[in-house]
Amino acid sequence: MIPPEMLLAAYAQGFFPMARSRHGRIDWYTTDPRGIINLERFHVPRRLRRFLRQARFDYTFDRGFEAVMRGCADRPETWISEALIASYVRLHALGHAHSVEVWQAGELAGGIYGVHLGAAFFAESMFYRLPGASKAALVQLVQRLQERRFLLLDIQMVTSTTAQFGAEEIPADEYLARLRTALAEERTFG
Protein backbone atom coordinates (compact mmCIF):
# COMPACT_ATOMS: atom_id res chain seq x y z
CA MET A 1 0.00 0.00 0.00
CA ILE A 2 1.18 3.51 -0.80
CA PRO A 3 1.08 5.78 2.28
CA PRO A 4 -1.58 8.51 1.87
CA GLU A 5 0.96 11.32 2.39
CA MET A 6 3.13 9.96 -0.44
CA LEU A 7 0.15 9.58 -2.77
CA LEU A 8 -1.09 13.12 -2.13
CA ALA A 9 2.42 14.59 -2.47
CA ALA A 10 2.80 12.85 -5.83
CA TYR A 11 -0.53 14.19 -7.12
CA ALA A 12 0.46 17.68 -5.95
CA GLN A 13 3.50 17.43 -8.25
CA GLY A 14 1.62 16.02 -11.25
CA PHE A 15 2.45 12.32 -10.79
CA PHE A 16 0.09 9.36 -10.55
CA PRO A 17 0.67 5.65 -9.85
CA MET A 18 -0.06 2.68 -12.09
CA ALA A 19 0.70 -0.98 -11.54
CA ARG A 20 2.27 -2.96 -14.36
CA SER A 21 -0.43 -5.60 -13.89
CA ARG A 22 -3.02 -6.76 -11.37
CA HIS A 23 -0.23 -8.04 -9.10
CA GLY A 24 2.67 -6.08 -10.56
CA ARG A 25 5.01 -3.41 -9.38
CA ILE A 26 3.68 0.14 -9.02
CA ASP A 27 5.42 2.86 -11.01
CA TRP A 28 4.92 6.63 -11.05
CA TYR A 29 3.91 8.45 -14.23
CA THR A 30 3.31 11.90 -15.60
CA THR A 31 2.28 12.88 -19.12
CA ASP A 32 3.26 15.65 -21.50
CA PRO A 33 0.94 16.80 -22.88
CA ARG A 34 -1.57 16.38 -20.05
CA GLY A 35 -5.24 15.63 -20.58
CA ILE A 36 -7.77 17.87 -18.86
CA ILE A 37 -11.44 18.69 -19.14
CA ASN A 38 -12.01 22.42 -18.98
CA LEU A 39 -14.93 22.68 -16.56
CA GLU A 40 -16.14 25.91 -18.18
CA ARG A 41 -16.24 24.36 -21.67
CA PHE A 42 -17.53 20.88 -20.84
CA HIS A 43 -19.88 19.73 -23.57
CA VAL A 44 -22.40 16.87 -23.41
CA PRO A 45 -23.13 15.55 -26.92
CA ARG A 46 -26.77 15.95 -27.95
CA ARG A 47 -27.36 12.20 -28.41
CA LEU A 48 -26.00 11.52 -24.93
CA ARG A 49 -28.18 14.26 -23.41
CA ARG A 50 -31.22 12.61 -24.99
CA PHE A 51 -30.08 9.16 -23.79
CA LEU A 52 -29.52 10.41 -20.22
CA ARG A 53 -33.01 11.92 -20.08
CA GLN A 54 -34.48 8.52 -21.01
CA ALA A 55 -32.12 6.31 -18.99
CA ARG A 56 -33.43 5.02 -15.70
CA PHE A 57 -30.22 5.69 -13.81
CA ASP A 58 -29.89 6.69 -10.19
CA TYR A 59 -26.73 8.42 -8.97
CA THR A 60 -24.87 8.46 -5.68
CA PHE A 61 -21.57 9.89 -4.51
CA ASP A 62 -19.13 8.02 -2.28
CA ARG A 63 -21.56 5.19 -1.50
CA GLY A 64 -19.68 2.41 -3.28
CA PHE A 65 -16.11 3.62 -3.63
CA GLU A 66 -14.39 0.24 -3.49
CA ALA A 67 -17.04 -1.34 -5.73
CA VAL A 68 -16.36 1.34 -8.36
CA MET A 69 -12.61 0.72 -8.14
CA ARG A 70 -13.16 -3.01 -8.52
CA GLY A 71 -15.46 -2.37 -11.47
CA CYS A 72 -12.69 -0.33 -13.10
CA ALA A 73 -10.17 -3.11 -12.41
CA ASP A 74 -12.44 -5.86 -13.74
CA ARG A 75 -10.86 -6.37 -17.17
CA PRO A 76 -8.31 -8.82 -18.57
CA GLU A 77 -5.43 -6.32 -18.44
CA THR A 78 -5.49 -3.75 -15.66
CA TRP A 79 -3.18 -1.24 -14.04
CA ILE A 80 -5.30 -1.24 -10.86
CA SER A 81 -3.64 -3.66 -8.46
CA GLU A 82 -4.83 -4.81 -5.05
CA ALA A 83 -2.18 -2.54 -3.51
CA LEU A 84 -3.61 0.44 -5.41
CA ILE A 85 -7.14 -0.46 -4.36
CA ALA A 86 -6.04 -0.55 -0.71
CA SER A 87 -4.22 2.79 -1.15
CA TYR A 88 -7.20 4.58 -2.68
CA VAL A 89 -9.67 3.05 -0.22
CA ARG A 90 -7.50 4.54 2.54
CA LEU A 91 -7.51 7.94 0.75
CA HIS A 92 -11.29 7.66 0.48
CA ALA A 93 -11.56 7.05 4.23
CA LEU A 94 -9.49 10.21 4.76
CA GLY A 95 -11.78 12.25 2.46
CA HIS A 96 -9.33 12.65 -0.44
CA ALA A 97 -10.76 10.11 -2.90
CA HIS A 98 -14.31 10.08 -4.22
CA SER A 99 -16.57 8.11 -6.48
CA VAL A 100 -19.70 8.60 -8.53
CA GLU A 101 -21.91 5.54 -8.75
CA VAL A 102 -24.49 4.91 -11.47
CA TRP A 103 -27.25 2.48 -10.53
CA GLN A 104 -30.08 0.84 -12.40
CA ALA A 105 -32.68 -1.25 -10.57
CA GLY A 106 -30.43 -1.36 -7.51
CA GLU A 107 -27.42 -2.76 -9.42
CA LEU A 108 -24.17 -0.89 -9.98
CA ALA A 109 -24.17 -0.04 -13.69
CA GLY A 110 -21.02 2.08 -13.84
CA GLY A 111 -18.95 4.69 -12.11
CA ILE A 112 -15.89 6.87 -11.91
CA TYR A 113 -13.40 7.57 -9.12
CA GLY A 114 -10.55 9.93 -8.45
CA VAL A 115 -8.57 12.04 -6.02
CA HIS A 116 -9.51 15.46 -4.62
CA LEU A 117 -6.82 17.90 -3.54
CA GLY A 118 -7.50 21.61 -3.08
CA ALA A 119 -9.67 22.73 -6.02
CA ALA A 120 -8.35 19.96 -8.28
CA PHE A 121 -9.91 16.60 -9.06
CA PHE A 122 -7.81 13.86 -10.63
CA ALA A 123 -10.10 11.40 -12.43
CA GLU A 124 -8.46 7.99 -12.35
CA SER A 125 -10.72 5.52 -14.11
CA MET A 126 -14.31 4.79 -15.04
CA PHE A 127 -16.25 1.71 -16.06
CA TYR A 128 -19.65 0.57 -17.24
CA ARG A 129 -21.72 -2.59 -17.11
CA LEU A 130 -24.59 -0.99 -19.01
CA PRO A 131 -24.13 1.18 -22.12
CA GLY A 132 -23.76 4.87 -21.31
CA ALA A 133 -23.22 4.37 -17.57
CA SER A 134 -19.58 5.54 -17.50
CA LYS A 135 -20.46 8.61 -19.55
CA ALA A 136 -23.36 9.31 -17.18
CA ALA A 137 -20.91 9.08 -14.26
CA LEU A 138 -18.57 11.57 -15.93
CA VAL A 139 -21.45 14.01 -16.51
CA GLN A 140 -22.46 13.73 -12.84
CA LEU A 141 -18.86 14.26 -11.74
CA VAL A 142 -18.44 17.38 -13.85
CA GLN A 143 -21.74 18.81 -12.62
CA ARG A 144 -20.60 18.26 -9.02
CA LEU A 145 -17.23 19.91 -9.70
CA GLN A 146 -18.90 22.86 -11.45
CA GLU A 147 -21.35 23.33 -8.56
CA ARG A 148 -18.46 23.31 -6.08
CA ARG A 149 -16.36 25.68 -8.25
CA PHE A 150 -13.42 23.33 -8.77
CA LEU A 151 -10.69 24.76 -10.99
CA LEU A 152 -9.08 21.67 -12.53
CA LEU A 153 -10.27 18.28 -13.77
CA ASP A 154 -7.18 16.23 -14.61
CA ILE A 155 -7.86 13.18 -16.81
CA GLN A 156 -4.18 12.39 -17.46
CA MET A 157 -4.72 11.38 -21.11
CA VAL A 158 -7.42 12.25 -23.63
CA THR A 159 -9.35 9.22 -24.90
CA SER A 160 -11.96 8.91 -27.63
CA THR A 161 -14.61 8.92 -24.89
CA THR A 162 -13.38 12.06 -23.11
CA ALA A 163 -12.77 13.83 -26.43
CA GLN A 164 -16.56 13.75 -27.01
CA PHE A 165 -16.90 16.05 -24.01
CA GLY A 166 -14.28 18.55 -25.14
CA ALA A 167 -11.25 17.11 -23.34
CA GLU A 168 -8.02 18.74 -24.40
CA GLU A 169 -4.29 18.29 -24.08
CA ILE A 170 -2.13 21.04 -22.61
CA PRO A 171 1.66 21.26 -22.26
CA ALA A 172 3.13 20.05 -18.97
CA ASP A 173 4.28 23.52 -17.91
CA GLU A 174 0.78 24.94 -18.40
CA TYR A 175 -0.70 21.97 -16.54
CA LEU A 176 1.64 22.46 -13.59
CA ALA A 177 0.76 26.17 -13.43
CA ARG A 178 -2.96 25.33 -13.39
CA LEU A 179 -2.32 22.66 -10.78
CA ARG A 180 -0.50 25.13 -8.50
CA THR A 181 -3.41 27.57 -8.81
CA ALA A 182 -5.94 24.83 -7.99
CA LEU A 183 -3.93 23.58 -5.01
CA ALA A 184 -3.85 27.10 -3.54
CA GLU A 185 -7.67 27.00 -3.24
CA GLU A 186 -9.80 24.77 -1.05
CA ARG A 187 -13.02 23.08 -2.16
CA THR A 188 -15.25 20.39 -0.71
CA PHE A 189 -16.52 17.50 -2.80
CA GLY A 190 -19.31 16.22 -0.57
Backbone as a ProteinNet text record, in pm:
[ID]
protein_1_A
[PRIMARY]
MIPPEMLLAAYAQGFFPMARSRHGRIDWYTTDPRGIINLERFHVPRRLRRFLRQARFDYTFDRGFEAVMRGCADRPETWISEALIASYVRLHALGHAHSVEVWQAGELAGGIYGVHLGAAFFAESMFYRLPGASKAALVQLVQRLQERRFLLLDIQMVTSTTAQFGAEEIPADEYLARLRTALAEERTFG
[TERTIARY]
84.2	0	88.2	46.4	118.1	66.3	154.9	108.4	31.6	-77.9	-158.5	-77.8	17.2	96.1	178.1	232.9	312.9	225.2	107.9	15.4	-27.7	-65.3	-108.8	5.6	125.8	242.2	271.5	256.2	279.7	177.6	49.8	-53.2	-26	18.2	45.9	159.8	240	350	321.2	199.1	161.6	189.3	218	245.2	127	112.4	8.7	64.8	14.5	67.1	-12.3	57.1	-6.4	73.7	2.5	70.1	93.3	197.3	227	125.3	61.5	-42.7	-120.7	-217.9	-302.2	-219.4	-108.1	-23	118.2	133.6	267.1	313.6	436.4	501.2	429.5	429.3	367.9	476.7	451.6	542.2	468.9	547.2	491.6	502.3	397.3	391.2	349.8	385	331.4	321.5	242.1	228	253.1	305.5	325.6	302	190.3	93.9	5.1	-67.9	-156.9	-301.2	-383	-524.4	-604.1	-687	-777.2	-914.3	-1013.6	-1144	-1163.8	-1176	-1200.7	-1344.7	-1361	-1493	-1586.1	-1530.4	-1613.6	-1658.7	-1590.3	-1624.3	-1672.2	-1705.6	-1753	-1877	-1878.9	-1987.9	-2043.7	-2174.7	-2240	-2301	-2257.5	-2313	-2465.8	-2531.1	-2677.4	-2738.8	-2682.6	-2736.2	-2726.1	-2616.5	-2599.8	-2697.9	-2719.3	-2817.8	-2955.1	-2992.6	-3121.7	-3125.5	-3016.7	-3008	-3020.9	-2950.7	-2951.9	-3090.2	-3164.7	-3301.4	-3391.3	-3364.3	-3448.2	-3398.4	-3270.8	-3212.5	-3272	-3288	-3342.6	-3228.1	-3137.5	-3022	-3048.6	-2995.3	-2989.1	-2841.7	-2812.1	-2672.9	-2648	-2531.2	-2486.7	-2340	-2297.1	-2157.3	-2101.4	-1985.7	-1912.7	-1990	-2081.2	-2156.3	-2097.7	-2023.6	-1967.8	-1828.5	-1744	-1611	-1532.6	-1518.8	-1439.3	-1503.6	-1635.5	-1704.3	-1675.7	-1669.8	-1635.7	-1492.5	-1400.7	-1261.4	-1251.6	-1321	-1315.5	-1382	-1485.5	-1545.9	-1447.3	-1371	-1269.3	-1157.5	-1125.6	-1016.7	-1060.7	-1190.1	-1244.2	-1234.5	-1113.7	-1086.4	-963.8	-944.3	-831.5	-695.5	-668.5	-543.2	-578.9	-517.1	-549.5	-424.6	-426.1	-317.6	-357.5	-478.8	-530.2	-505.5	-401.8	-364.1	-436.1	-426.5	-483.3	-417.7	-287.4	-217.7	-272.2	-302.7	-360.5	-501.9	-579.1	-714.3	-706.5	-619.2	-603.7	-560.4	-471.4	-421.5	-533	-612.7	-719.5	-835.5	-863.5	-967.3	-927.1	-800.1	-750.2	-766.9	-731.1	-750.6	-898.2	-984.9	-1128.8	-1172.1	-1122.6	-1156	-1109.6	-1002.1	-948.6	-1014.1	-1106.2	-1177.5	-1108.1	-1006.7	-933.1	-961.3	-1039.7	-1075.8	-1227.1	-1284.9	-1430.5	-1474.4	-1600.9	-1657.4	-1796.3	-1833.5	-1970.1	-2019.7	-2133.9	-2191.1	-2315.8	-2331.3	-2449.4	-2520.5	-2646.8	-2724.7	-2843.2	-2881.6	-3007.9	-3071.4	-3193.9	-3267.8	-3186.8	-3117.5	-3042.6	-2908.9	-2869.9	-2742.1	-2644.9	-2518.6	-2416.6	-2394.9	-2425.1	-2417.1	-2289.1	-2224.3	-2102.1	-2057.5	-1944.5	-1895.3	-1761.3	-1717.3	-1588.6	-1532.9	-1401.1	-1340	-1216.1	-1174.5	-1054.5	-1016.5	-917.6	-857.3	-890	-916.9	-951	-842.5	-785.8	-682.2	-700.2	-727.5	-750.1	-873.1	-857.2	-966.5	-941.3	-865.1	-835.1	-897.1	-943.9	-990.7	-915.6	-860.2	-780.8	-862.5	-929	-1010.4	-917.7	-935	-845.6	-897.4	-1020	-1072.2	-1223.7	-1286.5	-1431.1	-1464.2	-1584	-1625.2	-1775.5	-1821.3	-1964.8	-1997.7	-2113.7	-2171.7	-2293.2	-2349.1	-2458.9	-2415.4	-2453.3	-2412.7	-2448.3	-2354.1	-2375.8	-2352	-2332.7	-2322.5	-2194.4	-2082.2	-1958.4	-1967.5	-2028.5	-2045.9	-2140	-2243.7	-2335.8	-2261.7	-2170.8	-2091.4	-2003.7	-1942	-1857.3	-1939.6	-2057.6	-2144.5	-2179.5	-2214.5	-2246.3	-2125.5	-2007.7	-1885.6	-1862.5	-1870	-1844.4	-1947.4	-2073.2	-2174.5	-2142	-2097.9	-2059.8	-1942.3	-1841	-1722.8	-1758.5	-1846.3	-1889.9	-1966.7	-2057.7	-2135.3	-2045.5	-1937.4	-1846.2	-1730.8	-1734.1	-1636.4	-1492.4	-1476.7	-1342.2	-1275.9	-1144.3	-1069.1	-1004.6	-982.5	-908.3	-966.1	-992.5	-1027	-919.3	-830.4	-717.9	-765	-750.5	-786.2	-663.2	-546.8	-418.1	-398.3	-483.7	-472.3	-610.1	-616.2	-742.1	-769.1	-892	-935.1	-1046.1	-1086.3	-1196.1	-1324.1	-1342.7	-1461.2	-1456.1	-1344.6	-1338.3	-1332.4	-1281.4	-1277	-1417.7	-1516.6	-1655.8	-1706.9	-1646.3	-1690.3	-1605.1	-1512.6	-1427.7	-1296.9	-1255.1	-1125.2	-1015.7	-911.6	-801.9	-668.4	-564.8	-428.9	-361.4	-289.1	-213.3	-69.1	26.1	166.3	186.5	286.2	312.6	333.2	404.3	428.1	297.8	207.9	77.9	-4.6	0.9	-69.9	-21.6	109.2	164.3	126	119.1	75.7	-70.8	-155.2	-296.5	-311.2	-228.6	-232.4	-196	-89.9	-50	-163.8	-228.8	-341.3	-453.7	-485.7	-594	-559.2	-433.5	-393.3	-392.8	-384.5	-384.7	-525.7	-626.6	-766.6	-813.7	-922.6	-980	-1125.1	-1163.1	-1301.6	-1342.9	-1473.3	-1524.8	-1596.3	-1586.6	-1651.7	-1791.4	-1804.8	-1931.2	-2035.5
-119.4	0	125	223.8	351.1	437.7	491.3	578.4	699.1	738.7	850.6	977.7	1008.8	1131.8	1128.1	1011.1	996.4	1010.7	950.9	958	1102	1173.2	1312.3	1402.3	1379.3	1458.6	1436.2	1314.2	1284.6	1356.8	1348.7	1418.9	1569	1624.5	1768.4	1810	1713.5	1742.7	1694.2	1644.4	1601.8	1456.1	1374.3	1231.9	1147.2	1031.1	936.3	794.9	702	565	473.4	375.9	268.4	141.1	31.6	-97.5	-155.8	-233.3	-295.9	-403.6	-459.3	-560.5	-571.4	-658.9	-676.2	-701.6	-772.6	-803.8	-749.5	-657.2	-608	-490.3	-454.2	-340.7	-210.6	-117.4	13.7	111.6	182.3	286.2	419.7	527.7	663.3	721.1	791.9	845.4	992	1059	1190	1193.3	1282.3	1287.6	1429.3	1436.9	1564.9	1539.3	1588.7	1680.4	1608.2	1689.6	1637.8	1656	1554.3	1562.6	1627.4	1722.4	1787.3	1804.2	1823.5	1868.6	2006.4	2105.3	2242	2247.3	2272	2268.2	2376.6	2483.5	2591.1	2560.7	2466.8	2435.7	2291.9	2226	2087.7	2081.2	1984.1	1972.5	1830.4	1818.2	1687.4	1673.4	1573.5	1555	1540.2	1591.7	1594.6	1454.8	1356	1219.8	1166.3	1197.6	1151.9	1223.3	1352.3	1425.6	1359.6	1325.7	1260.6	1123.2	1047.8	916.3	928.7	1024.9	1040.5	1080.2	1156.1	1191.9	1068.1	972.1	852.4	738.1	740.3	631.3	631.5	515.2	502.3	480.2	576.8	568.6	647	596.4	669.3	693.6	803.5	842.1	862	819.1	846.2	887.6	949	989.4	921.9	860.1	801.7	694.1	626.5	519.4	381.4	370.3	240.8	256.1	328.5	361.8	237.4	142.5	23.6	-56.1	-63.1	-134.3	-68.6	64.1	134	101.8	106.3	71.7	-69.6	-161.4	-300.9	-315.9	-237.9	-237.4	-188.6	-85.2	-32.7	-134.3	-212.6	-310.8	-440.5	-459.6	-586.1	-593.5	-618.9	-637.2	-726.8	-787.5	-881.8	-819.8	-702.9	-632.1	-507.7	-491.1	-374.8	-319	-189.8	-123.6	-102.6	-144.4	-124.1	-251.2	-249.8	-366.3	-363.7	-475.3	-480.8	-376.7	-355.9	-254.5	-115.2	-86.5	44	56	-50.9	-46.2	-13.8	-81.8	-55.1	89	141	278.6	380.7	362.8	458.5	444.4	322.8	304.9	380.7	378	454.3	604.6	651.6	794	831.8	741.6	766.2	783.1	696.1	704.8	837	893.5	1021.4	1141.9	1117.4	1225.5	1282.6	1213.9	1264.7	1189.5	1084.2	1010.8	994.2	1006.7	1007.6	925.8	887.5	811.4	862.3	839.5	860.4	722.4	683.1	554.3	574.6	491.3	491.2	358	366.9	248.1	233.8	110.7	84.2	-36.8	-18.9	-124.5	-182	-94.2	-135.8	-202.4	-214.5	-276.3	-169.2	-184.3	-89.3	-105.6	-0.5	-4.3	57.8	141.1	207.8	306.9	370.6	469.4	525.6	620.4	686.6	719.1	718.5	756.8	840.1	911.7	992.9	1055	1141.5	1203.9	1352.6	1404.4	1545.9	1608.9	1716.6	1789.6	1937.4	2018.8	2161.2	2180.4	2253.2	2273.3	2193.2	2084.4	1995.8	1859	1798.2	1659.9	1583	1469.8	1385.8	1260.3	1255.8	1139.6	1024.9	912.8	798.8	698.1	655.2	552.1	550.5	497	479.5	347.7	297.6	170.7	171.5	75.4	57	-90.9	-126.1	-258.9	-248.3	-127.5	-98.8	15.5	12.2	118.3	257.2	348.2	486.7	516.3	414	437.3	510.3	482	553.8	699.4	723	861.4	936.9	869	930.9	967.5	880	908.3	1030.6	1041.3	1157.4	1286	1282.4	1401.1	1440.7	1343.7	1373	1430.9	1374.3	1425.5	1570.8	1600.9	1738.3	1833.7	1794.1	1881.1	1909.4	1807.9	1826.3	1923.4	1904.1	1991	2134.4	2151.2	2286.1	2352.6	2278.4	2333.1	2377.6	2303.4	2330.7	2423.2	2471.4	2568.4	2515.2	2387.8	2333.1	2402.8	2405.7	2476	2383.2	2257.2	2167.1	2026.6	1969.7	1827.9	1763.4	1692.2	1623.5	1484.5	1452.1	1318.5	1243.7	1298.4	1238.7	1230	1154.5	1137.9	1152	1212.4	1225	1092.2	1043.2	921.7	957.9	863.7	891	923.7	863.4	892.4	1033.8	1072	1205.8	1315.4	1283.9	1383.4	1428.5	1339.4	1374.9	1489.1	1504.5	1605.5	1732.5	1737.8	1855.3	1846.9	1725.8	1710.8	1765.2	1816.2	1873.8	1839.1	1849.7	1829.3	1964.4	1980.9	2103.9	2066.2	2155	2126	2111.4	2033.3	2005	2131.4	2230.8	2352.5	2427.7	2430.2	2494.1	2414.2	2282.5	2197.1	2223.3	2226.3	2246.5	2383.3	2484.5	2617.3	2612.6	2545.9	2533.1	2451.5	2348.7	2265.8	2348.1	2428	2512.8	2606.8	2667.1	2756.8	2681.6	2562.2	2483.3	2437.4	2405	2358.4	2470.9	2594.6	2709.9	2740.7	2680.2	2700.1	2577	2592	2476.8	2460.4	2339	2307.6	2179.9	2163.8	2038.6	1963	1833.2	1750.1	1708.8	1676.9	1621.8	1724.1
0	0	0	-76.2	-80.1	35.1	118.9	227.7	171.9	236.8	187.4	163.6	254.6	239.1	109.9	77.2	-44.2	-168.5	-164.5	-277.2	-302.6	-197.4	-212.6	-257.5	-205.2	-247.4	-394.9	-441.8	-583.4	-671.1	-635	-712.2	-715.1	-603.3	-595.4	-687.6	-732.4	-825	-967	-990.3	-1124.6	-1156.6	-1056.8	-1079.1	-1033.7	-1094.2	-1055.1	-1066.2	-983.6	-984.8	-1077.6	-1132.7	-1208.7	-1184.4	-1167.6	-1153.7	-1292.9	-1306.2	-1435.6	-1471	-1369.8	-1389	-1258.2	-1256.7	-1137.2	-1011.4	-1025.4	-910.4	-928.9	-1022.6	-1056.4	-974	-1003.2	-938.1	-973.5	-880.2	-902.3	-943.5	-1053.6	-1101.3	-1099.2	-1104.6	-1105.2	-1245.3	-1287.7	-1422.7	-1421.1	-1528.2	-1560.5	-1711.9	-1766.2	-1911.7	-1961.6	-2081	-2149.9	-2298.6	-2349.2	-2287.5	-2186.2	-2109.2	-2004.9	-2049.3	-2024.7	-2058.1	-1946.2	-1982.8	-1886.5	-1950.9	-1867.5	-1914	-1854.8	-1941.8	-1897.5	-1846.1	-1718.4	-1656.1	-1709.8	-1763	-1818	-1960.2	-2027.5	-2166.6	-2185.1	-2076.3	-2083.8	-2171	-2260.6	-2357.4	-2354.2	-2334.7	-2340.9	-2479.9	-2557.5	-2692.1	-2688.3	-2789.9	-2795.1	-2780.1	-2850.9	-2840.7	-2698	-2631.5	-2493.4	-2401	-2422.8	-2341	-2351.8	-2475.2	-2498.6	-2429	-2443.6	-2379.2	-2227.3	-2168.1	-2022.1	-1970.3	-2049.2	-2008.2	-2003.7	-2092.6	-2101.1	-2012.8	-1978.9	-1899.2	-1759.3	-1705.7	-1569.9	-1471.6	-1470.3	-1381.1	-1253.4	-1144.7	-1018.6	-989.9	-921.2	-897.2	-748.4	-704.7	-568.2	-573.4	-466	-451.3	-326.5	-341.8	-228	-152	-216.6	-150.3	-180	-289.3	-328.4	-384.5	-312	-363.4	-405.4	-315.1	-348.7	-462	-465.2	-573.4	-708.3	-711.3	-835.6	-876	-781.7	-814.3	-869.3	-806.6	-852.1	-988.9	-1013.9	-1147.4	-1252.2	-1217.9	-1309.8	-1333	-1231.1	-1241.1	-1307.8	-1324	-1374.4	-1526.9	-1573.8	-1716.9	-1728.5	-1844.2	-1856.8	-1823.8	-1874.2	-1844.5	-1764.4	-1649	-1566.2	-1500.6	-1477.6	-1403.8	-1257.3	-1222.1	-1086.4	-1005.9	-927.2	-846.4	-711.6	-640.3	-505.3	-414.4	-432.2	-351	-380.1	-507.3	-540.7	-484.7	-493.5	-436.3	-287.5	-215.4	-71.5	-46.6	-130.8	-114.9	-134.5	-239.7	-267.9	-169.4	-124.5	-22.3	104.4	138.4	254.1	229.7	108.4	75.1	84.4	39.8	47.6	193.8	280.6	423.5	483.6	428.3	476.2	408.1	313.4	246.3	124.8	72.5	-43.7	-173	-168.3	-290	-291.1	-409.1	-421.8	-541.6	-537.1	-648.1	-681.7	-806.5	-853	-894.2	-841.4	-875.3	-959.7	-1060.5	-1146.7	-1123.1	-1087.9	-1053.4	-1148.1	-1172	-1240.2	-1172.5	-1126.9	-1057.2	-940.9	-868.5	-750.8	-778	-904.4	-941.6	-990.3	-953.9	-997.8	-1147.9	-1223.2	-1369.3	-1422.1	-1340.8	-1383.7	-1278.7	-1305.2	-1210.6	-1250.6	-1171.5	-1191.4	-1052.5	-1040.1	-912.2	-938	-833.9	-845.2	-712	-719.9	-601.8	-601.3	-482.2	-462.1	-375.8	-426.5	-353.6	-385.3	-284.5	-308	-394.6	-506	-601.7	-728.8	-714.6	-827.8	-803.5	-911.6	-906.4	-1013.5	-973.7	-1062.8	-1091.8	-1206.5	-1242.5	-1280.4	-1215.3	-1234.9	-1336.3	-1321.4	-1410.6	-1401.1	-1505.7	-1504.1	-1572.5	-1546.8	-1606.1	-1627.5	-1705.9	-1723.5	-1737.3	-1688.8	-1711.2	-1801.9	-1809.1	-1901	-1991.4	-2119	-2211.6	-2157.9	-2170.7	-2131	-1984.4	-1901.8	-1757.1	-1718.5	-1784.6	-1749.8	-1793.7	-1908.8	-1954.8	-1861.3	-1814.8	-1718.5	-1590.4	-1546.4	-1426.1	-1446.8	-1564.1	-1593.2	-1592.2	-1650.6	-1650.8	-1507.6	-1423.9	-1283.9	-1210.5	-1237.1	-1174.1	-1212.3	-1340.5	-1385	-1325.9	-1322.6	-1262.4	-1115.8	-1042.9	-902.2	-892	-975.4	-970.4	-1008.5	-1106.2	-1144.8	-1030.6	-968.8	-856.4	-742	-719.1	-607.9	-648.4	-773.4	-825.4	-823.7	-859.8	-876.9	-994.7	-994.7	-1098.7	-1200.8	-1164.2	-1252.7	-1246.7	-1364.9	-1377.3	-1463.9	-1397.7	-1461.4	-1503.4	-1632.4	-1680.5	-1732.1	-1710.1	-1746.1	-1897.2	-1966.3	-2110.9	-2174.2	-2290.7	-2363.5	-2434.3	-2420.8	-2490.1	-2588.3	-2670.1	-2763.4	-2686.4	-2570.8	-2489.4	-2433.9	-2371.4	-2311	-2416.9	-2535.4	-2643.3	-2681.9	-2669.8	-2701	-2613.9	-2497	-2400.6	-2406.6	-2501	-2514.2	-2439.2	-2401.3	-2334.3	-2424.7	-2363.1	-2440.4	-2377.2	-2457	-2408.2	-2393.3	-2282.7	-2261.5	-2227.9	-2258.7	-2226.4	-2075.3	-2038.4	-1896.8	-1814.7	-1869.2	-1790.6	-1763.8	-1861.4	-1840.2	-1738.9	-1749.6	-1654.2	-1511.7	-1493.1	-1358.5	-1302.6	-1388.1	-1343.1	-1298.6	-1377.3	-1339.4	-1210.8	-1198.3	-1078.3	-955.1	-964.1	-850.2	-810.1	-909	-881	-810.4	-858.7	-799.2	-658.1	-634.4	-501.4	-398.6	-444.8	-353.9	-302.1	-364.1	-323.9	-247.5	-176.6	-105.1	-146.1	-180.3	-216.1	-143.4	-126.6	-71.3	-182.1	-178.9	-280	-235.6	-107.3	-56.9	-28
[MASK]
++++++++++++++++++++++++++++++++++++++++++++++++++++++++++++++++++++++++++++++++++++++++++++++++++++++++++++++++++++++++++++++++++++++++++++++++++++++++++++++++++++++++++++++++++++++++++++++

